[in-house]
């Protein structure tokens, strides 16, 4: 199943720089692991915001949930998930 996942970082602005950098590093490392496992397919930045849009593929919503909560910044993310279905025009004849 494919999912479009929109995230907005809500980390408090007064978060110390060292904590912020540790979280960013952990986030990058975990994202690479999710890419290697095939769950994270694509990732885009949203210009002008501390937000991303990602294309994820998981067996079901529970597997996606487990992947998202494994992100170090999970506690400070506003997340919207949309399950995607293949459009009939995209199906092979």
Biopython code that builds the backbone (N, CA, C, O; Angstrom):
import numpy as np
from Bio.PDB.StructureBuilder import StructureBuilder

atoms = [
    (1, "UNK", "N", (0.832, -1.170, 0.000)),
    (1, "UNK", "CA", (0.000, 0.000, 0.000)),
    (1, "UNK", "C", (0.881, 1.238, 0.000)),
    (1, "UNK", "O", (1.893, 1.295, 0.698)),
    (2, "UNK", "N", (0.483, 2.233, -0.794)),
    (2, "UNK", "CA", (1.232, 3.482, -0.809)),
    (2, "UNK", "C", (0.500, 4.538, 0.015)),
    (2, "UNK", "O", (-0.729, 4.561, 0.083)),
    (3, "UNK", "N", (1.293, 5.413, 0.640)),
    (3, "UNK", "CA", (0.753, 6.467, 1.488)),
    (3, "UNK", "C", (1.478, 7.774, 1.203)),
    (3, "UNK", "O", (2.699, 7.796, 1.052)),
    (4, "UNK", "N", (0.725, 8.856, 1.129)),
    (4, "UNK", "CA", (1.296, 10.183, 1.056)),
    (4, "UNK", "C", (1.304, 10.724, 2.484)),
    (4, "UNK", "O", (0.256, 10.834, 3.120)),
    (5, "UNK", "N", (2.489, 11.060, 2.979)),
    (5, "UNK", "CA", (2.636, 11.480, 4.369)),
    (5, "UNK", "C", (3.180, 12.908, 4.401)),
    (5, "UNK", "O", (4.263, 13.187, 3.887)),
    (6, "UNK", "N", (2.414, 13.795, 5.008)),
    (6, "UNK", "CA", (2.833, 15.194, 5.173)),
    (6, "UNK", "C", (3.213, 15.397, 6.637)),
    (6, "UNK", "O", (2.442, 15.071, 7.539)),
    (7, "UNK", "N", (4.405, 15.938, 6.861)),
    (7, "UNK", "CA", (4.843, 16.195, 8.225)),
    (7, "UNK", "C", (5.244, 17.652, 8.384)),
    (7, "UNK", "O", (5.810, 18.260, 7.476)),
    (8, "UNK", "N", (4.943, 18.193, 9.537)),
    (8, "UNK", "CA", (5.355, 19.547, 9.903)),
    (8, "UNK", "C", (6.070, 19.433, 11.243)),
    (8, "UNK", "O", (5.528, 18.875, 12.197)),
    (9, "UNK", "N", (7.280, 19.959, 11.311)),
    (9, "UNK", "CA", (8.065, 19.912, 12.532)),
    (9, "UNK", "C", (7.530, 20.956, 13.507)),
    (9, "UNK", "O", (7.414, 22.132, 13.163)),
    (10, "UNK", "N", (7.204, 20.521, 14.728)),
    (10, "UNK", "CA", (6.690, 21.435, 15.751)),
    (10, "UNK", "C", (7.642, 21.529, 16.941)),
    (10, "UNK", "O", (7.231, 21.870, 18.050)),
    (11, "UNK", "N", (8.919, 21.224, 16.701)),
    (11, "UNK", "CA", (9.922, 21.320, 17.757)),
    (11, "UNK", "C", (9.930, 22.749, 18.294)),
    (11, "UNK", "O", (10.019, 23.692, 17.507)),
    (12, "UNK", "N", (9.841, 22.937, 19.603)),
    (12, "UNK", "CA", (9.799, 24.291, 20.156)),
    (12, "UNK", "C", (11.011, 25.126, 19.725)),
    (12, "UNK", "O", (12.127, 24.607, 19.686)),
    (13, "UNK", "N", (10.812, 26.398, 19.404)),
    (13, "UNK", "CA", (11.905, 27.245, 18.924)),
    (13, "UNK", "C", (13.039, 27.419, 19.947)),
    (13, "UNK", "O", (14.173, 27.715, 19.570)),
    (14, "UNK", "N", (12.739, 27.237, 21.218)),
    (14, "UNK", "CA", (13.772, 27.408, 22.238)),
    (14, "UNK", "C", (14.555, 26.121, 22.519)),
    (14, "UNK", "O", (15.302, 26.048, 23.494)),
    (15, "UNK", "N", (14.383, 25.110, 21.664)),
    (15, "UNK", "CA", (15.135, 23.861, 21.826)),
    (15, "UNK", "C", (16.619, 24.155, 21.639)),
    (15, "UNK", "O", (17.004, 24.776, 20.649)),
    (16, "UNK", "N", (17.457, 23.716, 22.579)),
    (16, "UNK", "CA", (18.902, 23.970, 22.459)),
    (16, "UNK", "C", (19.463, 23.415, 21.145)),
    (16, "UNK", "O", (19.013, 22.384, 20.644)),
    (17, "UNK", "N", (20.450, 24.120, 20.605)),
    (17, "UNK", "CA", (21.043, 23.741, 19.322)),
    (17, "UNK", "C", (21.605, 22.325, 19.333)),
    (17, "UNK", "O", (21.474, 21.608, 18.341)),
    (18, "UNK", "N", (22.231, 21.906, 20.434)),
    (18, "UNK", "CA", (22.817, 20.562, 20.473)),
    (18, "UNK", "C", (21.729, 19.488, 20.426)),
    (18, "UNK", "O", (21.911, 18.449, 19.791)),
    (19, "UNK", "N", (20.610, 19.730, 21.089)),
    (19, "UNK", "CA", (19.482, 18.786, 21.051)),
    (19, "UNK", "C", (18.894, 18.743, 19.647)),
    (19, "UNK", "O", (18.606, 17.670, 19.115)),
    (20, "UNK", "N", (18.720, 19.915, 19.054)),
    (20, "UNK", "CA", (18.184, 20.028, 17.695)),
    (20, "UNK", "C", (19.072, 19.255, 16.709)),
    (20, "UNK", "O", (18.565, 18.521, 15.861)),
    (21, "UNK", "N", (20.384, 19.420, 16.821)),
    (21, "UNK", "CA", (21.308, 18.744, 15.898)),
    (21, "UNK", "C", (21.301, 17.232, 16.108)),
    (21, "UNK", "O", (21.365, 16.476, 15.139)),
    (22, "UNK", "N", (21.224, 16.785, 17.349)),
    (22, "UNK", "CA", (21.147, 15.348, 17.629)),
    (22, "UNK", "C", (19.886, 14.749, 17.016)),
    (22, "UNK", "O", (19.930, 13.668, 16.430)),
    (23, "UNK", "N", (18.773, 15.444, 17.150)),
    (23, "UNK", "CA", (17.515, 14.968, 16.565)),
    (23, "UNK", "C", (17.599, 14.931, 15.038)),
    (23, "UNK", "O", (17.160, 13.962, 14.419)),
    (24, "UNK", "N", (18.154, 15.971, 14.430)),
    (24, "UNK", "CA", (18.294, 16.007, 12.963)),
    (24, "UNK", "C", (19.145, 14.846, 12.467)),
    (24, "UNK", "O", (18.799, 14.181, 11.491)),
    (25, "UNK", "N", (20.260, 14.610, 13.147)),
    (25, "UNK", "CA", (21.148, 13.509, 12.747)),
    (25, "UNK", "C", (20.419, 12.175, 12.860)),
    (25, "UNK", "O", (20.480, 11.352, 11.946)),
    (26, "UNK", "N", (19.739, 11.962, 13.966)),
    (26, "UNK", "CA", (18.985, 10.723, 14.150)),
    (26, "UNK", "C", (17.888, 10.562, 13.116)),
    (26, "UNK", "O", (17.620, 9.456, 12.647)),
    (27, "UNK", "N", (17.253, 11.674, 12.763)),
    (27, "UNK", "CA", (16.187, 11.649, 11.764)),
    (27, "UNK", "C", (16.737, 11.226, 10.404)),
    (27, "UNK", "O", (16.132, 10.408, 9.711)),
    (28, "UNK", "N", (17.883, 11.787, 10.026)),
    (28, "UNK", "CA", (18.510, 11.421, 8.746)),
    (28, "UNK", "C", (18.874, 9.934, 8.726)),
    (28, "UNK", "O", (18.610, 9.233, 7.749)),
    (29, "UNK", "N", (19.479, 9.466, 9.813)),
    (29, "UNK", "CA", (19.883, 8.056, 9.881)),
    (29, "UNK", "C", (18.673, 7.128, 9.782)),
    (29, "UNK", "O", (18.707, 6.133, 9.058)),
    (30, "UNK", "N", (17.616, 7.451, 10.504)),
    (30, "UNK", "CA", (16.424, 6.594, 10.471)),
    (30, "UNK", "C", (15.766, 6.631, 9.098)),
    (30, "UNK", "O", (15.300, 5.604, 8.605)),
    (31, "UNK", "N", (15.726, 7.810, 8.476)),
    (31, "UNK", "CA", (15.144, 7.922, 7.132)),
    (31, "UNK", "C", (15.920, 7.050, 6.138)),
    (31, "UNK", "O", (15.320, 6.411, 5.273)),
    (32, "UNK", "N", (17.236, 7.025, 6.261)),
    (32, "UNK", "CA", (18.037, 6.180, 5.368)),
    (32, "UNK", "C", (17.723, 4.702, 5.597)),
    (32, "UNK", "O", (17.671, 3.925, 4.643)),
    (33, "UNK", "N", (17.516, 4.314, 6.843)),
    (33, "UNK", "CA", (17.141, 2.926, 7.135)),
    (33, "UNK", "C", (15.784, 2.587, 6.524)),
    (33, "UNK", "O", (15.594, 1.499, 5.981)),
    (34, "UNK", "N", (14.843, 3.528, 6.617)),
    (34, "UNK", "CA", (13.520, 3.301, 6.030)),
    (34, "UNK", "C", (13.604, 3.227, 4.508)),
    (34, "UNK", "O", (12.866, 2.466, 3.882)),
    (35, "UNK", "N", (14.500, 4.014, 3.909)),
    (35, "UNK", "CA", (14.725, 3.925, 2.451)),
    (35, "UNK", "C", (15.282, 2.552, 2.082)),
    (35, "UNK", "O", (14.811, 1.902, 1.149)),
    (36, "UNK", "N", (16.292, 2.128, 2.835)),
    (36, "UNK", "CA", (16.930, 0.834, 2.551)),
    (36, "UNK", "C", (15.945, -0.325, 2.693)),
    (36, "UNK", "O", (16.050, -1.320, 1.976)),
    (37, "UNK", "N", (14.996, -0.201, 3.609)),
    (37, "UNK", "CA", (14.011, -1.270, 3.799)),
    (37, "UNK", "C", (12.864, -1.190, 2.791)),
    (37, "UNK", "O", (12.021, -2.086, 2.735)),
    (38, "UNK", "N", (12.833, -0.112, 1.992)),
    (38, "UNK", "CA", (11.805, 0.026, 0.964)),
    (38, "UNK", "C", (10.530, 0.708, 1.431)),
    (38, "UNK", "O", (9.574, 0.817, 0.663)),
    (39, "UNK", "N", (10.498, 1.167, 2.670)),
    (39, "UNK", "CA", (9.286, 1.815, 3.171)),
    (39, "UNK", "C", (9.208, 3.269, 2.711)),
    (39, "UNK", "O", (8.155, 3.717, 2.257)),
    (40, "UNK", "N", (10.302, 4.004, 2.821)),
    (40, "UNK", "CA", (10.331, 5.395, 2.356)),
    (40, "UNK", "C", (10.788, 5.405, 0.904)),
    (40, "UNK", "O", (11.922, 5.036, 0.600)),
    (41, "UNK", "N", (9.908, 5.825, 0.017)),
    (41, "UNK", "CA", (10.193, 5.808, -1.421)),
    (41, "UNK", "C", (10.729, 7.142, -1.924)),
    (41, "UNK", "O", (11.708, 7.177, -2.669)),
    (42, "UNK", "N", (10.089, 8.244, -1.519)),
    (42, "UNK", "CA", (10.471, 9.591, -1.979)),
    (42, "UNK", "C", (10.242, 10.562, -0.837)),
    (42, "UNK", "O", (9.409, 10.324, 0.038)),
    (43, "UNK", "N", (10.993, 11.669, -0.852)),
    (43, "UNK", "CA", (10.845, 12.686, 0.177)),
    (43, "UNK", "C", (11.086, 14.055, -0.441)),
    (43, "UNK", "O", (12.080, 14.269, -1.135)),
    (44, "UNK", "N", (10.172, 14.972, -0.185)),
    (44, "UNK", "CA", (10.280, 16.336, -0.697)),
    (44, "UNK", "C", (10.225, 17.324, 0.464)),
    (44, "UNK", "O", (9.572, 17.063, 1.474)),
    (45, "UNK", "N", (10.907, 18.453, 0.320)),
    (45, "UNK", "CA", (10.782, 19.567, 1.255)),
    (45, "UNK", "C", (9.649, 20.456, 0.784)),
    (45, "UNK", "O", (9.335, 20.514, -0.405)),
    (46, "UNK", "N", (9.043, 21.146, 1.731)),
    (46, "UNK", "CA", (8.029, 22.137, 1.396)),
    (46, "UNK", "C", (8.700, 23.496, 1.560)),
    (46, "UNK", "O", (9.018, 23.885, 2.683)),
    (47, "UNK", "N", (8.925, 24.232, 0.464)),
    (47, "UNK", "CA", (9.626, 25.508, 0.550)),
    (47, "UNK", "C", (8.935, 26.484, 1.514)),
    (47, "UNK", "O", (7.711, 26.620, 1.530)),
    (48, "UNK", "N", (9.764, 27.149, 2.307)),
    (48, "UNK", "CA", (9.258, 28.168, 3.218)),
    (48, "UNK", "C", (8.681, 27.638, 4.518)),
    (48, "UNK", "O", (8.221, 28.416, 5.354)),
    (49, "UNK", "N", (8.699, 26.322, 4.703)),
    (49, "UNK", "CA", (8.161, 25.728, 5.937)),
    (49, "UNK", "C", (9.105, 24.635, 6.414)),
    (49, "UNK", "O", (9.927, 24.132, 5.648)),
    (50, "UNK", "N", (8.983, 24.281, 7.661)),
    (50, "UNK", "CA", (9.762, 23.171, 8.198)),
    (50, "UNK", "C", (8.903, 21.916, 8.062)),
    (50, "UNK", "O", (8.451, 21.334, 9.047)),
    (51, "UNK", "N", (8.696, 21.522, 6.808)),
    (51, "UNK", "CA", (7.755, 20.449, 6.496)),
    (51, "UNK", "C", (8.280, 19.596, 5.351)),
    (51, "UNK", "O", (9.101, 20.036, 4.547)),
    (52, "UNK", "N", (7.782, 18.357, 5.299)),
    (52, "UNK", "CA", (8.118, 17.452, 4.208)),
    (52, "UNK", "C", (6.856, 16.750, 3.711)),
    (52, "UNK", "O", (5.830, 16.696, 4.390)),
    (53, "UNK", "N", (6.976, 16.219, 2.505)),
    (53, "UNK", "CA", (5.961, 15.335, 1.933)),
    (53, "UNK", "C", (6.710, 14.076, 1.519)),
    (53, "UNK", "O", (7.708, 14.145, 0.802)),
    (54, "UNK", "N", (6.229, 12.940, 1.968)),
    (54, "UNK", "CA", (6.907, 11.688, 1.665)),
    (54, "UNK", "C", (5.968, 10.678, 1.042)),
    (54, "UNK", "O", (4.774, 10.643, 1.342)),
    (55, "UNK", "N", (6.528, 9.855, 0.171)),
    (55, "UNK", "CA", (5.809, 8.726, -0.394)),
    (55, "UNK", "C", (6.344, 7.485, 0.299)),
    (55, "UNK", "O", (7.524, 7.155, 0.184)),
    (56, "UNK", "N", (5.472, 6.808, 1.013)),
    (56, "UNK", "CA", (5.832, 5.612, 1.765)),
    (56, "UNK", "C", (5.089, 4.414, 1.189)),
    (56, "UNK", "O", (4.000, 4.551, 0.630)),
    (57, "UNK", "N", (5.692, 3.240, 1.334)),
    (57, "UNK", "CA", (5.022, 2.000, 0.938)),
    (57, "UNK", "C", (5.139, 1.028, 2.102)),
    (57, "UNK", "O", (6.236, 0.713, 2.563)),
    (58, "UNK", "N", (3.992, 0.563, 2.564)),
    (58, "UNK", "CA", (3.951, -0.359, 3.698)),
    (58, "UNK", "C", (2.870, -1.402, 3.446)),
    (58, "UNK", "O", (1.950, -1.179, 2.659)),
    (59, "UNK", "N", (2.986, -2.523, 4.112)),
    (59, "UNK", "CA", (2.011, -3.604, 3.935)),
    (59, "UNK", "C", (0.618, -3.169, 4.354)),
    (59, "UNK", "O", (-0.376, -3.592, 3.764)),
    (60, "UNK", "N", (0.547, -2.323, 5.376)),
    (60, "UNK", "CA", (-0.748, -1.875, 5.899)),
    (60, "UNK", "C", (-0.530, -0.638, 6.772)),
    (60, "UNK", "O", (0.615, -0.274, 7.042)),
    (61, "UNK", "N", (-1.607, 0.013, 7.217)),
    (61, "UNK", "CA", (-1.454, 1.211, 8.050)),
    (61, "UNK", "C", (-0.659, 0.963, 9.335)),
    (61, "UNK", "O", (0.038, 1.863, 9.804)),
    (62, "UNK", "N", (-0.748, -0.215, 9.902)),
    (62, "UNK", "CA", (-0.006, -0.509, 11.130)),
    (62, "UNK", "C", (1.503, -0.476, 10.885)),
    (62, "UNK", "O", (2.254, 0.049, 11.707)),
    (63, "UNK", "N", (1.944, -1.031, 9.764)),
    (63, "UNK", "CA", (3.372, -1.007, 9.444)),
    (63, "UNK", "C", (3.836, 0.427, 9.214)),
    (63, "UNK", "O", (4.929, 0.798, 9.640)),
    (64, "UNK", "N", (3.022, 1.232, 8.547)),
    (64, "UNK", "CA", (3.369, 2.643, 8.346)),
    (64, "UNK", "C", (3.466, 3.350, 9.692)),
    (64, "UNK", "O", (4.414, 4.096, 9.937)),
    (65, "UNK", "N", (2.500, 3.120, 10.555)),
    (65, "UNK", "CA", (2.514, 3.738, 11.881)),
    (65, "UNK", "C", (3.805, 3.397, 12.619)),
    (65, "UNK", "O", (4.435, 4.276, 13.208)),
    (66, "UNK", "N", (4.198, 2.130, 12.590)),
    (66, "UNK", "CA", (5.427, 1.712, 13.263)),
    (66, "UNK", "C", (6.642, 2.444, 12.687)),
    (66, "UNK", "O", (7.546, 2.829, 13.429)),
    (67, "UNK", "N", (6.664, 2.633, 11.374)),
    (67, "UNK", "CA", (7.777, 3.350, 10.739)),
    (67, "UNK", "C", (7.801, 4.813, 11.188)),
    (67, "UNK", "O", (8.863, 5.349, 11.506)),
    (68, "UNK", "N", (6.642, 5.451, 11.212)),
    (68, "UNK", "CA", (6.593, 6.862, 11.583)),
    (68, "UNK", "C", (6.962, 7.095, 13.046)),
    (68, "UNK", "O", (7.674, 8.049, 13.358)),
    (69, "UNK", "N", (6.489, 6.242, 13.936)),
    (69, "UNK", "CA", (6.809, 6.435, 15.359)),
    (69, "UNK", "C", (8.271, 6.086, 15.657)),
    (69, "UNK", "O", (8.768, 6.396, 16.740)),
    (70, "UNK", "N", (8.954, 5.454, 14.720)),
    (70, "UNK", "CA", (10.371, 5.146, 14.917)),
    (70, "UNK", "C", (11.261, 6.355, 14.611)),
    (70, "UNK", "O", (12.460, 6.321, 14.886)),
    (71, "UNK", "N", (10.693, 7.408, 14.052)),
    (71, "UNK", "CA", (11.469, 8.616, 13.755)),
    (71, "UNK", "C", (11.771, 9.367, 15.054)),
    (71, "UNK", "O", (10.875, 9.549, 15.878)),
    (72, "UNK", "N", (13.011, 9.803, 15.250)),
    (72, "UNK", "CA", (13.375, 10.488, 16.484)),
    (72, "UNK", "C", (12.543, 11.745, 16.779)),
    (72, "UNK", "O", (12.349, 12.090, 17.945)),
    (73, "UNK", "N", (12.058, 12.422, 15.756)),
    (73, "UNK", "CA", (11.293, 13.653, 15.969)),
    (73, "UNK", "C", (9.785, 13.411, 16.029)),
    (73, "UNK", "O", (9.000, 14.359, 16.024)),
    (74, "UNK", "N", (9.387, 12.147, 16.087)),
    (74, "UNK", "CA", (7.972, 11.764, 16.094)),
    (74, "UNK", "C", (7.143, 12.617, 17.045)),
    (74, "UNK", "O", (6.061, 13.075, 16.679)),
    (75, "UNK", "N", (7.637, 12.835, 18.257)),
    (75, "UNK", "CA", (6.875, 13.567, 19.280)),
    (75, "UNK", "C", (6.596, 15.012, 18.889)),
    (75, "UNK", "O", (5.662, 15.628, 19.403)),
    (76, "UNK", "N", (7.411, 15.556, 17.972)),
    (76, "UNK", "CA", (7.285, 16.959, 17.587)),
    (76, "UNK", "C", (6.870, 17.112, 16.126)),
    (76, "UNK", "O", (7.286, 18.051, 15.447)),
    (77, "UNK", "N", (6.058, 16.194, 15.657)),
    (77, "UNK", "CA", (5.586, 16.262, 14.270)),
    (77, "UNK", "C", (4.066, 16.304, 14.234)),
    (77, "UNK", "O", (3.381, 15.585, 14.961)),
    (78, "UNK", "N", (3.571, 17.158, 13.374)),
    (78, "UNK", "CA", (2.153, 17.142, 13.033)),
    (78, "UNK", "C", (2.100, 16.352, 11.722)),
    (78, "UNK", "O", (2.669, 16.784, 10.720)),
    (79, "UNK", "N", (1.428, 15.208, 11.720)),
    (79, "UNK", "CA", (1.467, 14.287, 10.576)),
    (79, "UNK", "C", (0.073, 14.069, 10.007)),
    (79, "UNK", "O", (-0.895, 13.865, 10.741)),
    (80, "UNK", "N", (-0.004, 14.118, 8.678)),
    (80, "UNK", "CA", (-1.231, 13.790, 7.957)),
    (80, "UNK", "C", (-0.902, 12.671, 6.979)),
    (80, "UNK", "O", (0.065, 12.758, 6.223)),
    (81, "UNK", "N", (-1.713, 11.623, 7.002)),
    (81, "UNK", "CA", (-1.483, 10.463, 6.134)),
    (81, "UNK", "C", (-2.673, 10.283, 5.211)),
    (81, "UNK", "O", (-3.824, 10.344, 5.643)),
    (82, "UNK", "N", (-2.387, 10.059, 3.933)),
    (82, "UNK", "CA", (-3.432, 9.740, 2.950)),
    (82, "UNK", "C", (-3.070, 8.413, 2.294)),
    (82, "UNK", "O", (-1.998, 8.284, 1.701)),
    (83, "UNK", "N", (-3.949, 7.436, 2.396)),
    (83, "UNK", "CA", (-3.751, 6.175, 1.678)),
    (83, "UNK", "C", (-4.003, 6.443, 0.199)),
    (83, "UNK", "O", (-4.940, 7.160, -0.155)),
    (84, "UNK", "N", (-3.179, 5.878, -0.653)),
    (84, "UNK", "CA", (-3.299, 6.088, -2.094)),
    (84, "UNK", "C", (-3.766, 4.814, -2.792)),
    (84, "UNK", "O", (-3.386, 3.703, -2.423)),
    (85, "UNK", "N", (-4.589, 5.006, -3.795)),
    (85, "UNK", "CA", (-5.061, 3.885, -4.612)),
    (85, "UNK", "C", (-4.710, 4.200, -6.064)),
    (85, "UNK", "O", (-4.756, 5.355, -6.487)),
    (86, "UNK", "N", (-4.363, 3.170, -6.812)),
    (86, "UNK", "CA", (-3.988, 3.360, -8.203)),
    (86, "UNK", "C", (-5.198, 3.807, -9.015)),
    (86, "UNK", "O", (-6.274, 3.215, -8.933)),
    (87, "UNK", "N", (-5.004, 4.845, -9.789)),
    (87, "UNK", "CA", (-6.035, 5.365, -10.672)),
    (87, "UNK", "C", (-6.199, 4.403, -11.841)),
    (87, "UNK", "O", (-5.214, 3.825, -12.297)),
    (88, "UNK", "N", (-7.428, 4.217, -12.339)),
    (88, "UNK", "CA", (-7.627, 3.294, -13.462)),
    (88, "UNK", "C", (-6.776, 3.610, -14.683)),
    (88, "UNK", "O", (-6.398, 2.694, -15.413)),
    (89, "UNK", "N", (-6.462, 4.882, -14.928)),
    (89, "UNK", "CA", (-5.609, 5.224, -16.064)),
    (89, "UNK", "C", (-4.166, 4.778, -15.873)),
    (89, "UNK", "O", (-3.421, 4.703, -16.849)),
    (90, "UNK", "N", (-3.751, 4.480, -14.651)),
    (90, "UNK", "CA", (-2.396, 4.047, -14.358)),
    (90, "UNK", "C", (-2.237, 2.531, -14.436)),
    (90, "UNK", "O", (-1.113, 2.029, -14.476)),
    (91, "UNK", "N", (-3.334, 1.809, -14.456)),
    (91, "UNK", "CA", (-3.258, 0.357, -14.504)),
    (91, "UNK", "C", (-2.821, -0.108, -15.878)),
    (91, "UNK", "O", (-3.213, 0.454, -16.901)),
    (92, "UNK", "N", (-2.007, -1.139, -15.881)),
    (92, "UNK", "CA", (-1.546, -1.701, -17.156)),
    (92, "UNK", "C", (-2.711, -2.305, -17.911)),
    (92, "UNK", "O", (-3.598, -2.902, -17.300)),
    (93, "UNK", "N", (-2.729, -2.161, -19.249)),
    (93, "UNK", "CA", (-3.840, -2.737, -20.037)),
    (93, "UNK", "C", (-3.882, -4.249, -19.994)),
    (93, "UNK", "O", (-4.757, -4.860, -20.607)),
]
sb = StructureBuilder()
sb.init_structure("model")
sb.init_model(0)
sb.init_chain("A")
sb.init_seg("    ")
for serial, (resi, resn, name, xyz) in enumerate(atoms, 1):
    if name == "N":
        sb.init_residue(resn, " ", resi, " ")
    sb.init_atom(name, np.array(xyz, "f"), 0.0, 1.0, " ", f" {name:<3s}", serial, name[0])
structure = sb.get_structure()
